[in-house]
Amino acid sequence: MESAKIIARLARMLCSVALAEEIAQDAFVAALEQWPERGVPENPAAWLMTTARNRAIDQLRHVKLAERKHASIAGDLDSQSEGEGISPGENAIADDLLRLMFVACHPVLTVEARVALTLRLLGGLMPVEIARAFLASEAAIQQRIVRAKRTLTEARVPFEVPDAAERATRLASVLEVIYLIFNEGYAATAGEHWMRPALCDEALRLGRILAELAPQESDVHGLVALMEIQASRLGARVAASGEPILLMQQDRSRWDPLMIGRGLAALARAESDGRALGPYALQAAIAVCHARARAPAETDWKRIVALYDALAALTPSPVILLNRAVAVSMAYGPAAALEIVDELRHESRLVDYHLLPSVRGDLLEKLGRFEEARAEFARAASLTRNARERALLLGRVATCGAAGGRPS
């Protein structure tokens, strides 16, 4: 629980994320050695922080950087008592955590490296846990983290909150990482489980922390709103057997009203500055349309289409257009949506995207073109790497085969 705070504090002192993590681990080892004999301190967090800070000071002296760092060390020591009962102020911890987020999500790193490093430093997850979540080998994740820390050192990335000119770009990188973590939890790319709720929880935790650290950033509140509302459905998205339950078939009484309320409050904060909504807030507004509908038939699909139009204008993407086509089918009929999807079949970025034939199969099935729909569902099943989703799509293949009068 204290890992991220300690690493953030040490990284500011040492200007090295790798060294900060190493010394933080030394402090935890010292606790494991000393607490069983001496008892757990009255303030364990402060004990850990003080022990880690003292080891960092020793390290600075050892590498003969004491003169250069003397002023900042003295400032730390003056602001804190040497006793274990005093820990850094909440503002100092918040500033350090925000700096660590910007460093771990620095654009100099690959997206995969940012995700792994963020989960390791800020989430406290071990490489084996990250590997399990993303279906990679532990060795691969460990190497990814080591390379990321080496890259940050070689690039001399400063441990600081970027200035106003760079802040928007860097904040977008932080939000992208949190969004990717959430999405992998909400709809797992591969494996035996359709969802990984622990990743959704971790992304939500990081998003809530960031919202407190950067309360004036409307995009942050937009992302938190989106995650809260989407996560409210987690309990209704799978059957007891683990089979996926699609949106239109979900028992909406199982949606979490507390999370929906939090999402609405976060969206209100995103809207409060009067500026145009960002991409995450627009997606949250779409999610709100579903959350406010007590039954699927009450969904305001025309508003959803309009929101997708705004989202596509802001961040053009074939995936957004595909999602918009689904909304068009509900608002204006499957024939109108099929025209949109057929145009997207020529989009190179969707060639191996399993949801394109899945959506097209659904539209064809609604139009009574069962044989064509069957072929599309079969192609979608061949493209997905998620076992639960594959089973769902193969079920649609069987349904279309039966409806078309042919054996499955």
N, C-alpha and C positions, 0 to 999 in steps of 0.2 A: 504493500500500500504506500510506503514511503519512498520506494525506489526512484520514481520519476522526479520527485522533489529534490532528493539528494543528488542525483545525477545532474539535474539542471543547475543546482547551486555550484557543484564542483566544476561543471563545464565552463561556467562564467569565470571562475577563479583560474582554471588551468588552460582555458582556450583550446581544449581538446576533448571531444566527446568520448573517444576511445579510452583515454587515460581516466576520465571522469568515471566511466562505467567500471573500469578495473578497480579504482580506489573505493568506489561504492561497494563493490563485491567484497573487498577486503574488510570493510566495516561490518558487513553482514556476517562474515566469517568470525570476526572478533566477538560479535554478539553471541553467536552459536557456541563459542568457546567459553565466554565469561559468564553469561547469564545463568546457565545451569548451576554454577558454583556460587555466584554472588547474588543471584536473584534478579528478576526483571526490574529495571529502573522505574522510578515513578513516572517518568516521561520517556518512554522508549524512543519516540521519534527524535526528540532532542538529543538523546544519547548517541543515536546513530549519526545525526547530523554533525555533532561535535567531534565524534571519533573520525568521521570521514574528512571533515575540514582540517583537523590536526594532521592527518596523514597527507592531505594535499599540501599543507604548508611544508611538511617534511620533504615531500617530493620536490617542491619548488626550490627549497634550499639545496637539495641534493644535486639538482641539475644547474645550480648556480644562477637561478633566475630571481633570486630573492630581491636583488636591487631593483630590477625592473618591476616587480610585482609588489614591492614593499608598501606602496601607497594603498593599493586596493586591499591587501591583506590587513593592513592596519585599520582600514575602514570597516572591514568585516569584524575584526576583533573588538573595535570600539563599540560597534552596534550590538554586540552579543556578549552575554556573560560567559566566562570560562566554565561556569557550572553547567551540568547537564540539564538543568531544569529550564534553560532558556533556549528557544529556537528562533530562527529568523522570523521577522514579521511577515504577516500574510501578504502584504504588498510586495515584499522582496521575493517571496516564493512565487507569487503570481507572475511577476516580471520574468523570473528565471524559467518558469514553465513555458511561458509564451515564447521566449527565446529558443528554448529547446524544440518546441514544435516547428518553428521556422527553420531551424537547422536540420532536423530530421527529415523535413519535407522539401529540402532545397532542390531547385530545378537542376542542379549539377548532377544529381543522382537520377538513375532510371526510376520509372514508376514502381517497378517491382521492388527495387532497393528501398525506396521511400516507405512503401507499405511495411516491409519487413522491419526496417529500423524503427519506425514509429511504434509498431506493436511491441518491439523489444524494449525500447527506452521509455516510452510513455505508458504502454499497456502492461509492462512487466511480464509479458509472455516469454517463455523459454523457447529456444529454436525448435525443439521437438513439438511444442504446441502450435507454433506458427506453421510448421511443416504439415502437421495433421490437418490444420484448417484449410490449407491451400493444396493439399494432396501432392506435396513435394517431399523430397528426401530431407532429412535433418541436416545432412552434410551440405546440401545445396543451399538451404536457408542460412546455415552458419557462414558459408562462404559469401553469400550475398550481404550479410550484415558486416562481415570483416571488410569486404571490398568497399562497402558504403562508408564506413568510418575512415578507411584509408583515403578514399576519394575526398572526403571533407577536409582531411588534414592536408593533403597535397594541394587542394584548391584554395587553402587558407581561408575557408569560409568563416567569417567573423561570428562570434556568439553574441548576436544582438538582434533586436527587432529592426527590420529594415526601415529606411526612411520613407517618407510619404511617396516619393517618386517610384520606389520599387515595391512598396507594400502591397498594392493591388495584385501584381503578378505573383508575388510570393504567397499571399493569402489564398489566391486561387489554387496554388499547388497544395497547400495544407487542406483545403476543402475537398479537393479531388481525391486525396489519399483517404480521408475519412469516408467519403462517398463510396469509394471502391471497396473499402473494408465492409461497409454496411451492405452493399449490393451482393458481395460474395456470401454474406450471411443470409440475406433474404432469398436469394435464388442461386444456390451453389452451382458452379460451373460444371463440376464433375463429382463422381463418387456415388455412394449408396443412399445419401440423404438429400432431400430436396432443399432443405434449409440448414443453416448452422447458426442457431439463435445466439450462441456465445459471441460470434463476431458482430452481430447486430448490437448486442449489449455493449461491446467494447467501443464500437463506432459512436453509439449514443453517448457513452461516458465521455469520450474525447470531444464530441460536439458540444455537450453541455459545459465542459470545462472551458472550451474556446469561447463560448458565448459569454461566460463570466469574465474571461480575460480581455475580450474585445467587444464590449457591449454596444459600441457605436457602429459595428459592421453589420449592415442589414443582410448581406449574403450569408453570414454565419447563422443568423436567426432563421433565414429561409431554409438552410440545410437542416437545422435542428427540427424545424416544423415538419419538413418532409419525412425525416427519419422517425419522429414520434408517431406521426399518423400512419405511416406504413407499418411500423412495428406494432401498432395497436391490433393488427390483423393476424399476427404470428400464430396465436392460439387457434385460429379458425382455418389456417391454410393447409393443415395436414390432418388426416384421419388418424384414429388410434393405431392403425396398422402402418402408418407412415406414408400412405398414399396422398398425393397432392389433391387439394380441393381448390378449384379455380374460383375467381372472384365472384362470378354470378351464382355459384352454387354454395357460397359460404353462409354459415349461420351468423348473421350480423349481431345477434345478441351476445356472441362470444368476442366481439371486438372490444378492446379495453377502453372504456370511456375516460379513464384518467389520462391515458396517453393521448387520446384525441383532444382532450381539453388542453393538455400541455402544448400539443401541436398548434392548436388554434391560437393560443397565447403567443407562441413564438412567431407565428405568421403575422399576428397583429403588430409585434415589435418590428418585424421586417418591413411592414407597410407604414410604420409610424413616421419615417423621415420624409415621406411624400415623394420619394423618387420612384422611378419605374422599377417594377419587380425584376429581380435577377432570375437566372435559370432555375435555381433550387426553389425559390419562392413560387415560381410559376408551376413547378411540378407539385409543390405542396398544395397550391390552390386546386390543382386537378384532384389530388388525393382528398381534399376537403369535400369536393363534389360527391365523392363516393361515401365519405364518412357521414355526410348529412342526409343521405338517402336511406330511409328505413328499410327499403326494399329495392332490388335492382330496377324495377319498373319506374321508380321515382327519381332515378338519376338524371341530372340535367346534362344530357349528352351534347346538346348544342353549345352549352357553355364550355364543355370540355374541348370540343373541336376548336372553339375560339381561343382557348388558352393554349392549345397545341400550335395554333397559327402564330401566336405571339412568341412561343418558345422556339419554333422553327425559324422565325425571323431573327431572333436573338442569337441562337446557336444552331446554325444549319447542320442537320445530321440526317442520314437516311433512316436511322433507328427511330428518331423522333417522328419522321414522316410515316413510318410503319405503324407506330403507336397511334398517330393521328388517324390513319386509315381504319383502325379498329373502332375509334370513336365515331368516325363517319358512318361506318356500317350500322352502328346503333342508332345514330341520329337520322340518317337519310337512306338507309337500306344497304344490303350487301353488294348490289350491282355497282352503286357509286363507289364503294370502297374497293371493289375488285379492279376498277380502272386505275386507281392509285397504286395498288399493289403490283399490278402488271407492269407499270412503268418502273417500279423499283427493282424488278427482276434483272434489269440491265445495270444495276448499281454494283460495281466491282467489290465494294466493301461489304456487301450482303451475300456474296456468292456462297459462302459456307456458314451463313448465319441461320441456325435452325428455325428461328422464329418466323422467318420469311415464308417458307413453305408451310409452316404450321398455321399462320394467319390465312394464307391463301387457301389452304385446305378447309379451314373453317368457313370461309366465305363461299367456296364452291359447294360445300355440304348444305349450307343454308339455301343455295340456289337450286338444289336438287341434282347437281352434277356430281353424283357419288363416285363414279369411277375416277374422274380427275382428282377429286378430293382425296380418295384413297391413296393415289400415287403421291400426292403432296405430303400427306401424313407419314407415309413410309419413308419419303426422303428426309423429312424433319427428324424422324426417329433415328435414321442412320447418321445424322449430323450431330445430335446431342451427345454429350459425354456424361450426362447425369442419368443414372439407372432409373430413378423414379420417374423422371420426365419421359424417358424412352418408353417405359411401360405404359404411361398415360397415352402417348402418341400411338403406340401399337394398338391400344384399346380403341382409339378413333379409327384406325385402319380397319379393325374388325367390324366396327359399327357401320362404316361406309360400305364394306363388302356385303353385310347383311341387307342394308337398305337398297343396295344396287342389285340384289338378287343373285349375287355370285358368292361362292364359298370364300372364306377369309384365308 
